[in-house]
Amino acid sequence: MRMSEVRAKAKSVGIDPGKMKKAELVCAIQKAEGFTVCFGSNKPDCPYTDCCFRSDCIDGVPESLRL
């Protein structure tokens, strides 16, 4: 997800993105939406298959280990 999309999503849940970095902003969005704040944890067995940040989050996890 591009940063402009992340900023727009942040605004839609009442967060002022200001100068927050992407990871900080995504975590703030996850918290505001009531989800587990887990962005960037690189868990290959992440159960949140419908998370809109999933592809950005698990980029560092080898394909062979992903669900």
N, C-alpha and C positions, 0 to 999 in steps of 0.2 A: 504494500500500500504506500502510495506516495505521501510525502509529508503534508502536502496541501490537503489531501483526503483525511489524514489524521487530525489536522487542525480543524477541519470542518466538523468531523465527528466529535471532537472535544467541545466545540462551541455548541453542538446540538445537545450535549448533556450538561451544559452550564459551566464548562471549564474555560477559563481564559488562557489560551496557549502561551501567550507572551513569548518568552525566549526559551521555553522548555525544549529540551532535546527530545528526539523521537521516543526513546525508551521511557523517559520520565512521563511523557505525555500519554503514551499507551497505558502505562501502569495506572496513571490517574484516571483514565477512562475506564479501565477494568474495575477499579475501586468504585467509581461513581455509578457504574452499572450493576454493582453487587456481585461481580465475579471475583474469583481468586486472582490475586495480583501475581501473575506468573510469567509475564512477558520476558523473554530472553533467557529463561531457565534451561532452554535446549533439551527438554525432556523428550526422548524419542518415542515414549509411550504416552504422550499427551492425550488425555481423553476428550479434549475440547475440539472435536473435529469440525464444528460449525463456527469456530471463532474466526472473526474477520481478520485477525492479526496472525493467524496460524502460519501462513507461508513466510512471513517476515521473521517470526519467532524461531522456527525450526530450520532456517537456512543453514545453520552451522551443524546440524545433525546429519550424519551420513544417511543417504537414501536407504541403504540396506537395514537401518535401524528404525526407520519411521513406520508408524502404523499404516 
